[in-house]
């Protein structure tokens, strides 16, 4: 089961903005130190905890930004780290940064006022044209974590507000007591379809305190589009689910709930997913889902035993 969750359509508007182009004004080296001190609270890695959008149903809960937000604050700018190779540098003097991706360019600008750091982005148009497609993020560091607001075409457009915390400040769930033999029902070759792709997970029988698996997705053209190495191991009287999607470094999820034919694994310090559930249905099929620790609509994967 692959560790990817798509955000709501509105959030995808800003996800397309890529690497910072060379068209950026140099930062003002004389940015007020008081401003730097105030913004410093935003520094670090933040993980989505819960949706705080007023009136939004629990099943529609989602991050206001990505599942993980990384900011770096230096003496002259706030640097929004989008990936290992993509950063958006927002000078504290309020000057504009241009960001280009896939033939489009947007202008970003950051401002600090009354304890809130606001980032605005608009598509770059001809001089004198009124701004269209404005996106605004508002970040406020509080005692309970970072409150991150997101608005498209404020003040009346799509809005989302969520709480983020540093990973070390997120409480870990209590592990459930279990042995690897309790998951004997998961062993076997499980196959299914998702859209036009075929999916499979092949779990070994439990032996030596562990179960091992490989997962694969093959698209409609017959090409493998994703794979994953999986294992469940006994540790400290409980079970730990270890996932390596596409061969990446391992991510661990601790067993928190166990029924006769149901197992729940959680890691609220991971950006996405945070919760993995396996459940054997009455007709002998296997249902697997991935989602956030709180709320939202999990992605579901339905399997049958191979040959059934």
TATAUR-V918285 format. One record per residue. N is the residue number from 0. RES is the residue in one letter. PSI is psi as a letter, one per 30 degrees, with the letter a starting at -180 (none if undefined). NEAR is the number of other C-alpha atoms within 8 Angstrom. D_FIRST is the distance of its C-alpha to the first C-alpha in Angstrom with 2 decimals. Layout:
N_RES_PSI_NEAR_D_FIRST / N_RES_PSI_NEAR_D_FIRST
This chain:
0_X_k_8_0.00 / 1_X_k_7_3.76 / 2_X_i_8_6.58 / 3_X_k_6_8.91 / 4_X_k_9_11.16 / 5_X_k_4_14.25 / 6_X_l_9_17.56 / 7_X_l_7_20.34 / 8_X_e_6_22.44 / 9_X_e_7_25.30 / 10_X_f_10_23.48 / 11_X_f_9_22.60 / 12_X_e_7_26.35 / 13_X_f_7_26.57 / 14_X_f_7_23.35 / 15_X_f_7_25.17 / 16_X_j_10_27.95 / 17_X_b_9_27.57 / 18_X_k_11_29.76 / 19_X_k_12_33.16 / 20_X_l_8_35.95 / 21_X_f_5_39.24 / 22_X_i_6_41.01 / 23_X_k_8_41.07 / 24_X_k_7_44.15 / 25_X_k_5_44.87 / 26_X_l_10_44.29 / 27_X_j_9_47.38 / 28_X_f_6_48.01 / 29_X_g_5_50.22 / 30_X_k_11_47.53 / 31_X_k_6_48.78 / 32_X_e_7_47.59 / 33_X_e_6_47.47 / 34_X_e_10_44.81 / 35_X_e_14_42.79 / 36_X_e_8_43.13 / 37_X_e_8_41.91 / 38_X_f_12_38.83 / 39_X_f_8_38.00 / 40_X_f_7_36.20 / 41_X_f_12_33.38 / 42_X_k_10_32.68 / 43_X_a_8_29.43 / 44_X_k_10_25.69 / 45_X_k_12_24.72 / 46_X_k_14_21.51 / 47_X_k_13_21.08 / 48_X_e_12_22.18 / 49_X_l_12_23.20 / 50_X_k_12_24.54 / 51_X_g_8_28.36 / 52_X_k_9_29.15 / 53_X_k_4_32.08 / 54_X_g_4_31.66 / 55_X_k_7_27.99 / 56_X_k_6_26.33 / 57_X_e_7_23.71 / 58_X_f_7_21.07 / 59_X_g_9_21.78 / 60_X_k_13_21.58 / 61_X_l_11_20.08 / 62_X_k_13_21.08 / 63_X_f_12_24.43 / 64_X_a_9_23.44 / 65_X_l_8_20.17 / 66_X_f_9_18.16 / 67_X_k_10_20.25 / 68_X_k_11_23.89 / 69_X_k_11_25.95 / 70_X_k_12_29.72 / 71_X_k_11_32.45 / 72_X_k_13_36.07 / 73_X_a_8_39.03 / 74_X_f_8_42.74 / 75_X_f_14_42.62 / 76_X_l_11_39.21 / 77_X_k_13_35.86 / 78_X_j_12_33.13 / 79_X_j_11_29.84 / 80_X_j_12_27.27 / 81_X_e_10_24.65 / 82_X_a_6_23.10 / 83_X_f_5_24.49 / 84_X_g_6_26.72 / 85_X_k_10_27.36 / 86_X_k_11_29.69 / 87_X_j_12_31.97 / 88_X_k_10_35.25 / 89_X_j_15_37.18 / 90_X_k_15_40.78 / 91_X_f_15_42.38 / 92_X_g_8_45.47 / 93_X_g_9_43.72 / 94_X_l_11_43.87 / 95_X_k_11_41.37 / 96_X_k_14_38.50 / 97_X_k_13_37.48 / 98_X_k_14_33.88 / 99_X_k_13_33.26 / 100_X_k_10_30.20 / 101_X_h_4_30.04 / 102_X_f_5_33.71 / 103_X_l_7_33.92 / 104_X_k_11_35.39 / 105_X_l_12_35.29 / 106_X_k_12_37.58 / 107_X_k_13_36.34 / 108_X_k_13_38.66 / 109_X_k_13_38.33 / 110_X_k_9_40.88 / 111_X_k_10_41.45 / 112_X_k_7_43.50 / 113_X_h_4_44.09 / 114_X_g_8_41.08 / 115_X_k_10_38.61 / 116_X_j_12_37.21 / 117_X_k_12_36.80 / 118_X_k_11_35.10 / 119_X_k_11_36.03 / 120_X_k_11_34.96 / 121_X_k_12_36.75 / 122_X_k_12_36.68 / 123_X_k_7_39.57 / 124_X_a_6_42.34 / 125_X_l_5_46.02 / 126_X_k_4_48.36 / 127_X_f_4_49.60 / 128_X_k_6_46.84 / 129_X_k_4_45.55 / 130_X_k_8_41.95 / 131_X_k_7_39.34 / 132_X_h_8_35.65 / 133_X_k_12_36.11 / 134_X_k_13_33.06 / 135_X_k_14_33.85 / 136_X_k_11_31.99 / 137_X_k_12_33.86 / 138_X_k_12_33.00 / 139_X_k_11_34.88 / 140_X_k_11_34.57 / 141_X_l_7_35.45 / 142_X_f_4_35.82 / 143_X_f_5_32.49 / 144_X_a_10_30.56 / 145_X_k_13_30.23 / 146_X_j_13_30.70 / 147_X_j_14_29.30 / 148_X_k_13_30.56 / 149_X_k_13_29.64 / 150_X_k_13_31.94 / 151_X_k_12_32.25 / 152_X_i_12_35.92 / 153_X_l_10_37.33 / 154_X_f_5_38.89 / 155_X_f_5_37.87 / 156_X_a_8_34.50 / 157_X_k_9_30.91 / 158_X_k_9_30.61 / 159_X_k_12_27.97 / 160_X_k_13_28.60 / 161_X_l_16_26.28 / 162_X_k_13_26.78 / 163_X_l_13_25.42 / 164_X_l_13_26.23 / 165_X_k_11_26.34 / 166_X_e_10_23.53 / 167_X_f_6_26.26 / 168_X_g_6_27.64 / 169_X_k_10_24.58 / 170_X_k_6_24.99 / 171_X_k_7_22.43 / 172_X_l_7_21.77 / 173_X_k_5_23.58 / 174_X_k_9_21.63 / 175_X_k_10_21.91 / 176_X_k_7_23.79 / 177_X_l_9_22.03 / 178_X_l_11_22.04 / 179_X_f_14_19.38 / 180_X_f_6_21.22 / 181_X_f_8_20.31 / 182_X_g_11_16.78 / 183_X_f_9_18.32 / 184_X_f_7_17.11 / 185_X_f_7_13.47 / 186_X_k_12_14.85 / 187_X_l_9_14.79 / 188_X_j_10_13.35 / 189_X_k_12_11.19 / 190_X_l_12_11.41 / 191_X_a_11_11.53 / 192_X_l_10_12.17 / 193_X_j_8_11.32 / 194_X_b_4_14.59 / 195_X_g_7_16.10 / 196_X_l_10_13.13 / 197_X_k_12_12.03 / 198_X_l_12_8.52 / 199_X_k_12_8.37 / 200_X_k_12_7.45 / 201_X_j_11_10.84 / 202_X_k_12_11.94 / 203_X_l_9_15.49 / 204_X_l_9_18.14 / 205_X_k_12_19.03 / 206_X_k_6_21.75 / 207_X_g_4_23.30 / 208_X_g_9_21.51 / 209_X_l_11_17.98 / 210_X_k_14_15.12 / 211_X_l_11_13.32 / 212_X_l_11_10.38 / 213_X_k_11_9.34 / 214_X_l_13_6.61 / 215_X_k_12_8.29 / 216_X_k_12_9.05 / 217_X_k_13_12.81 / 218_X_l_11_14.89 / 219_X_f_8_18.04 / 220_X_g_5_20.20 / 221_X_g_6_18.62 / 222_X_k_7_17.32 / 223_X_k_9_14.06 / 224_X_f_8_12.68 / 225_X_l_10_9.68 / 226_X_l_13_8.62 / 227_X_k_14_7.36 / 228_X_k_13_9.49 / 229_X_l_12_8.82 / 230_X_l_11_11.79 / 231_X_k_12_13.44 / 232_X_k_12_17.11 / 233_X_k_12_20.25 / 234_X_k_7_21.98 / 235_X_h_5_25.09 / 236_X_g_8_24.96 / 237_X_a_13_21.37 / 238_X_k_16_17.78 / 239_X_k_13_15.56 / 240_X_k_13_11.80 / 241_X_k_12_11.54 / 242_X_k_11_8.78 / 243_X_i_12_10.05 / 244_X_k_11_8.30 / 245_X_g_8_10.91 / 246_X_g_8_13.04 / 247_X_l_6_13.88 / 248_X_l_5_15.55 / 249_X_k_7_13.81 / 250_X_k_8_12.97 / 251_X_k_9_13.83 / 252_X_k_13_13.29 / 253_X_k_12_16.11 / 254_X_k_15_16.28 / 255_X_f_12_18.48 / 256_X_k_10_18.71 / 257_X_k_11_18.95 / 258_X_a_6_20.28 / 259_X_e_5_21.16 / 260_X_h_10_17.92 / 261_X_k_11_15.86 / 262_X_k_13_14.36 / 263_X_k_12_13.78 / 264_X_k_14_12.91 / 265_X_k_13_14.37 / 266_X_i_13_15.47 / 267_X_f_13_17.73 / 268_X_f_10_18.88 / 269_X_k_10_15.71 / 270_X_e_10_15.89 / 271_X_k_10_12.51 / 272_X_l_12_10.58 / 273_X_f_15_13.01 / 274_X_k_14_11.85 / 275_X_k_13_8.99 / 276_X_k_11_10.30 / 277_X_k_11_10.21 / 278_X_k_10_13.29 / 279_X_k_12_15.26 / 280_X_l_9_17.36 / 281_X_f_5_21.06 / 282_X_g_4_20.81 / 283_X_g_8_18.53 / 284_X_l_11_15.30 / 285_X_k_13_11.97 / 286_X_k_12_10.63 / 287_X_k_12_7.52 / 288_X_l_11_8.02 / 289_X_k_15_8.00 / 290_X_a_14_11.51 / 291_X_l_12_14.72 / 292_X_e_10_16.77 / 293_X_k_7_19.49 / 294_X_a_11_19.67 / 295_X_l_11_17.95 / 296_X_j_8_15.97 / 297_X_l_8_12.29 / 298_X_k_8_9.86 / 299_X_k_8_9.33 / 300_X_k_10_7.67 / 301_X_k_10_10.45 / 302_X_l_12_10.89 / 303_X_l_11_14.22 / 304_X_k_12_15.49 / 305_X_k_7_16.42 / 306_X_f_3_20.10 / 307_X_none_4_20.43
